[in-house]
Amino acid sequence: MQARSFTVLGSCLSLVTLVTLTATLTGCQPPRGDSGGRAEVTDTTRAERNDARVLPASLFEHSDAVAQQLASDLKDVPALNGDYRATIVFGDIVNKTGIVSTTDFEAFRTRIRQKLMQSQNVLRNVRFVEMKQRIDPLIQRETSKNTDLLQEGNRPERKDLNPAYTYFLNGEMYRIERGGGASNTYMMGYNLVNMETGELVWENVPYEVKQLR
């Protein structure tokens, strides 16, 4: 009986020691850092949930999807697989949402370009011009064989900004609102249109998202 009592007492002492050691180690750990009001860019905050405008998380998702699809489809678009580098120009954004700033869509279109320009496979086929508005006056003068609109030096004629090999990356953004703004459905898409013929040569898979408030 005496040995049995000693065993129980020893177990109790061991448990007390373990609890004390755990508390001591926990107390020695540095405090968790303050986020300073920052969050992951793809996180949806409480303020965003109460906003009828399209969520930034959806814009991130959409721009990722467009960049991935265009990079993947590039080899299958005959217009972009000739013996020349086609030029993609940032074209117009049709913004019919009524409440979302066009600047928001422009920012994420820039993100699409940034992602595409990380791929050497993409850059072998196409080059990018930033904004359609910046080259509109130059397009009017696109008749000279020696025109060097991209300031890349003397190159063969087909490498200049030739309308036949130039494509506008246009965006179309729409919103369907119901219930006094309680339900907002967004439909967003991008397409490539030939400068010379107006032919639509590529369009991304439709992106649709419904937000409830």
N, C-alpha and C positions, 0 to 999 in steps of 0.2 A: 504493500500500500504506500509505503513511503517513497519508493522509487517511482510509482505511478504519479503521485502528487508532484514530484519533481519534474516529470516530463511535461505535464500540463503547464506548470509554472514556466518552464523553459520556452514552451510554444508561445505563451502569452508575452513573455519578454521579447521574443523574436518579432512578434507582430507589432509591438509597441516601437521597437527599434526601426522596423521597416517603415511604419507610418511617419515616424520622426524624420527619417532620412529622406523620404519622398517629399515631405513638406519643406525640408531644408533645401533640397535641390530645386524645387519649384520656386522657392523664394529667391534663389540665386540667378534664375533666368532673367535676362533683360526684358523689359516691357516691350510689347508689340508696338511697332512703329505706327505713327499716325499717318493715315493716307493723305492728309492735307486736302481733303475734298476731291481727290482724284479717283477715277474709276477706269476700268478697261473701256476702250472706245466702242466695243461691241456690246457692252452692258446697257440695259435699258433702265434709266433712273425713274424715280417716282414722278418727277416733273415732266419727263418725256411721255409717260403713260397717260397723263392728263392733257396732252397736246394733240390736236387733231391732225397736225402735219405729219408727213411720213417719218417714221422713226429713223434716226441715223443708223441703227443696226441693220435696217432693211436696205439702206443706201450702200452700206459696206457689202452686204451680201449680194446685192444686185451688181455692183461694180466688179466684184470678184468673179461672178458668174459670166458677165460679158467678156471680161479679159480672158478667162479660161476658154470660153467657147470660140472667140475669134482666133486665138492662138491655135486652137485645135482644128478649126475649119479652114484655116488659111491655105493649107495644101490642097483643099478640095474646091477652092474658088478659082475657076479658070482665069478670071480677069486679073487675079493677083499672082498668077504663076507664069507670066511670060518671061521673055529674055531681057527684062528690064525691072527696075525697082519702081513699083507704083508709089504714089504719094497719097497719104491720108491727111486730109485737112479737117480741122475742127470746124464743123458746119453749124447749123442752127439747132436750137433746142426749142421745140414746141411745148410750151408749158401751159397746160389747161387745168392745172390743179386749183387755181384761184387763191391758194393760201401759202404755197411753198415758194420761196424765193428761187428764181432761176439760178442765182449764184450758188445755191446749194447743189443743184444738179451739175453746174459747171465744175465745181470742186471735185465731185466724184467722177466726172468724165476725165478730168486731169489724172485722177488716180488710175483709171483704166489705162491711159497712155503710159503712165509710169510703170505699171505692171508689165505691159506689153514690151516696153523698151528694155526689160531685163532679159528678154529672150533673143538670143542670136539667130534662132530660126526665123523669128518674126522680122528682125532687122535685115535679114538677107533678102526678104521679099518686098518690104515696104519701108518708107521713111515718113516722118510726121512733120506737119506744119501746125503751129500752135492754134491760130484763130483765123477763121474765114474772113473776118472783118479786116484783118491786117493785109490780106493779099487781094481783096476785091479790086482795088485800083490797079493792081499789077495784072490781074487777069485780063483787063480791057486791053492791055498792050501785048498780050501773048500771041504775037504774030511773027516776031523776029526769031530766027534760028539761033541767034547768039544771046538771047535773053538768059540771064543767069539769076533768076528770081530768088533762089535760095542761097546765093552768094557762095557757091561751092567751087568757083573757078570754072575754067573752060572744060566742058565735058561734051560727049556726043549729044546730038540734038534730042534723042529719045530720053536722055537723063534729065532734061530740063523739065520745068513744071508744065508738062504737056496736058491739056484738058482731057485727052483721050485716055491718059494713064493716071488721072487724078480723081480721088474719091472723097466725098464729104462724109464725115461721121456725124450723122444727125441723130438727135434724140427726140422722143415723143413721150410726154408725161401727162397722164390723165387722172382725174379723181371723180369717183361717184360717191356722193354724200347722201345719207339717209338719216331720218330720225333727228333732224335738227342738229346734225353734227355728231350724233352719238355713234354712227357707223360711217367709216370712210374706207372705200376700196380704191387702191392705187394700182394703175397699170402703167408700167414703164418699159421702154424699149429703145434700142439703138439700131441704126441701119447704115449701110454704105451705099452711096449714090454716085454714079459716074458724073463728073463735071460736064462732060461734053454732051452725052446723050440723055442724062437723067435716069438711066437704068438703075434699078435697085438690084445690087449684086449680092447683098448679104444682109441678114437680119437676125438678131438674137432671139432665142427662145423667149416667148412672152413671160414677163415677170409680173406677178399679181400678188397683192397682199391686202388683207382686210384688217383694219384696226377698230377696236371697240373702246369707247370711253365710259 
